[in-house]
Amino acid sequence: MTVKEIFDSMDYGPAPESAAEAMAWIAARGGIAGNYVGGKWGPLREDMVLSNPATGERLAGLTRSTPDEVNVAVAAARKAQPSWAKLTGHQRARYLYAIARLVQKHSRLLAVIETLDNGKPIRESRDIDVPLVARHFYYHAGMAQLMGSELPDREALGVCGQIIPWNFPLLMLSWKIAPAIAMGNTVVLKPAEYTSLSAMVFAEICSEAGLPPGVVNFVTGEGSTGAALVASEVDKIAFTGSTEVGRIIRRATAGSGKSLTLELGGKSPYIVFDDADIDSAIEGLVDAIWFNQGQVCCAGSRLIVQESIADRFHTKLKARMATLRMGDPLDKSIDIGAIVDPVQLETITRMVAEGGKDGEVYHAPCKLPDQGSYYPPTLITGLDPAARLMQEEIFGPVLVSTTFRTPAEAVELANNTRYGLAASVWSENINLALDVAPKLAAGVVWVNGTNMFDAAAGFGGVRESGFGREGGWEGLLAYTRPVRKARALKPIAPFPAPASATGPDLDRTAKLFIGGKQARPDGGYSRAVWAKSGKLLGHAGIANRKDVRNAVEAARAASGWARATAHLRAQILFYIGENLSARADEFAARIDAMMGGRHGAREVAASIDRLFTYAAWADKYDGAAKPVPLRGTALAMNEPVGVIGAFCPDEAPLLGLVSLMAPAIAMGNRVVLAASHPFPLAATDFYQVLETSDVPAGVVNILTGPHDDFAKALAGHLDVDAIWSQSGADLSAMIEAESAGNLKRTWVNNGLARDWFGAESEGREFLQHATEVKTTWIPFGE
C-alpha cells in the first residue's frame, strides 16, 4: 500500500496489545477476584464469572461477599481508622505519593486488565484512565500534606463505604479512595460485579506501598453485597451509579446519620451554535458520545444543534461516523470497543428498537466483530424533546438530536430533563458561550470541548444526577466534617394554657408570610402562644400542605433573586439588619416574654450581627480558577441551590431563623422557613421587618405550626431543591427518605444540638450548604 493509498482510505493496520502478562497475573492469583481485607486476601470462591466483553470468554471467577464478610471488612477499617487519622498529614501524603508512583510503574498491566474486563479501547484505558488515576493520588497526596494548615477546623468522618460502577472501574476507585484516605478516613470499597479485576491489582499496589492493614479494603460481589455495605456500620456511603439505585440508597440511609454523596446518571446536552467550528464540534461529539462506547454518565448524548446548520452538521457527522473503527479493544487502532455485558447490550438494543420509531435511526456502517457484545455508533434524529430517548439515559453509543433557533430555546431544551450532570457548549463567540453556561442546569460545563477531567476540578451534578463533588477542595468536604462536640438535642414544648386566663382586648392572630404578603393559613386553624407566666401573647397560624404548596410556588416564582447582583443582595441584608436594630428592644421583650428568660437582648444583638455577617459574605464568597493541565482554565463558581426549605430551631426562635435564612438568601436562594414551633411570634414579627427592607416577594416565606404537620409535604415537594432541618422535632429520617423523590440535597441535625450563639453556627459551613459548585472549562488559543 502506497502513502497516497493510505491517505485516501485512512485505513489503519492492526496494532494489537498482548494480553499474555495480564492473563498470567490473573492465573497466578487463582483466577478469581475476591476480598482484600486488613491487608490480606480473603477466601476465593467462584460464585460468579467475569467475562471478556470482546469475546464472551471467561476471564476469572468472582467471590460474592456475604453480609458477614462485609461486616468483617468494616470492622478491619474501623480498627485501622484511629491510628491512620492520627498520622500527620505528611505521613499520609507519603503513602499516597507511593501509590501514585506504583500506579505509574504498573500502568501497562492496569490498562490491559481494565480493557479486558471492561471492553473499552486500550488507547482510552492507557492514555486517559490510568494517567488520571495517578494524577488523583498525586493531587491528594498534596491535600493530605496541607490538611493541618488549610483545614484545621475539619476532621475525618471515619469509615467510608464506597460503591463504584463498571464504566470506569479504576478511575472511579481513585476518585473515591484518594480523597478519603488523604483526609484520615479508611475505606471499604465494592467494585462493580462486571469489572473487579483492576481493583485487585490496586489492592496489591496498596500492599506494595506499605499501606497499613485495614486502611483500604475491597469486598466483591453484586447488588446484594452493595446493599450489605450500605446497611453496615460505616460513617459514609459514596455511590456512583444509576439514579434508580441512588434513590434506593438515599431511602436506606435515611435517619442513620451516615454522610451520603451520590454521582448518578445524566442526559447531557451538547449544544452547537451556528458560528461554531463545525469540524471541531464533530470531533468533540465523537469523544462526547462514543468515548467508552457511550457508557459514560456525562456522555453528550443529546445533540442540540442550531436549525440553520443542522442538515449540514448531520451530514458531516454521518460521514465521520462511517470512519469509526470497531473491533478488538486491545487493538490500538480501534475507536470503539465492546459493550460491558450482554445484559447491557440487550438494554441498548431494546431501547433503540422501541424509542427509535419516533424518529429516524442511522447506524454507522461499521463492521461488527463476529463475537462479543458490540453495538454500532447510532444517531437518531427527528425526535420530540419529550420523546423517551430524549429523556432517558441509554448508556450506550446512541446519540439523539434535536434543533433550536435561539439561545433561549437552546437553554430551555438543554434544561428539559430531570438530570443535571454535564453540558457542552460550542461557539466561536465566547460571549455567547459564557452567557449560556451559567443558565444550564449542570454541575460541569465544557466550552468548546468535552470530557475534560482533573483532580483539581470538582465533578458532580445537580437535580437527579446526585449531589456532592469529587475532586478539588470542594471534593474534600464530603470526606470531612467540622470539628465539634455533639450534644443531644432536648425538645422544647410550648408553654401550656393556664387553668384560667383572659386574652388581650385586641386579637393578635399572626398570619403566615407567603409571596411577600401576610396570608391566613389554608386550614383556618391557629394555636394560642402562652408566656411562661400564663399570659396570652397571641395566636399563630397552623400551616398545612396547601400552605406549603403556595409558599413553594411563591419561592419558585422569585427566580430573579438568583440573578440579582451579590452587591444588591448584600445591601438588602444590611437593610434587614438595620431595620431589626431599630426595633431591637421590642424583639428582645417579645423573646423574653415567650421564653420566660432574660436573654432576648443578647439574641437580637446576635441576629443583627449575623445579618451583617452574611451581608458581608454575599459578595465575597468567591470561586476559583483551578490549576488544571490545560491551556485555558476551569472556573469553579458558586451558584445558588434554588428553593430551600428550612426547619428552624426551637431554642433560638429569632437567631436560629436568621442563621438559616441569611446565608441562603445571601447566596441567591429563596427560602420557605418553618418557624420555631413553641416560640413562633419572633418569626411573625420578623416578617414585618422583611416587608420594610426591600426583600422581593417570594424570596423569604415563613410558615408556622408543628413541624411534623407539614414536614413531609415540604421534604417531598419536587419543586424544592434542598431541605435543611435544625428542628427540635425528630424529622431527620423522614426528611431524608422523602427527599429521594427528586434526590434533593439535605442537611439535618440527626437529633444533635448546635450552639446558635457560637462560631459553629455561622460562616463557611452554612455557605457551602447554600451553594452548588459549577465548574466551567474554558480552553483558549487557536
Secondary structure, DSSP 8 states (H G I E B T S, - for coil): --HHHHHHHT-----B---HHHHHHHHHTTTEE--EETTEE-----SEEEE-TTT--EEEEE----HHHHHHHHHHHHHHHHHHHHS-HHHHHHHHHHHHHHHHHTHHHHHHHHHHHH---HHHIIIIIHHHHHHHHHHHHHHHHHHHHH-TTEEE-SEEEEE--SSSHHHHHHHHHHHHHHTT-EEEEE--TT--HHHHHHHHHHHHTT--TTSEEE---SHHHHHHHHHSS-SEEEEES-HHHHHHHHHHHTTS--EEEEE-----EEEE-TTS-HHHHHHHHHHHHHGGGG--TT---EEEEEGGGHHHHHHHHHHHHTT--BS-TTBTT-SB---S-HHHHHHHHHHHHHHGGGSEEEE------SSS-----EEEES--TTSHHHHS---SSEEEEEEESSHHHHHHHHT-SS--SEEEEE-S-HHHHHHHGGGS--SEEEES------TTS-B--SGGGEE--BSHHHHHGGGEEE----EE----------SS----SS--EE-EEETTEEE--TT--EEEEE-TTS-EEEEEE---HHHHHHHHHHHHHTTHHHHS-HHHHHHHHHHHHHHHHHTHHHHHHHHHHHHTSS-HHHHHHHHHHHHHHHHHHHTT---EEE--SSSEEEEEEEEE--EEEEE--SSSTTHHHHHHHHHHHHTT-EEEEE--SSSTHHHHHHHHHHHTTT--TTSEEEE-S-HHHHHHHHHH-TT--EEEE--SSS-HHHHHHHGGGTT-EEEE-TTEE--TTSGGGSSHHHHHHTEEEEEEEEE---
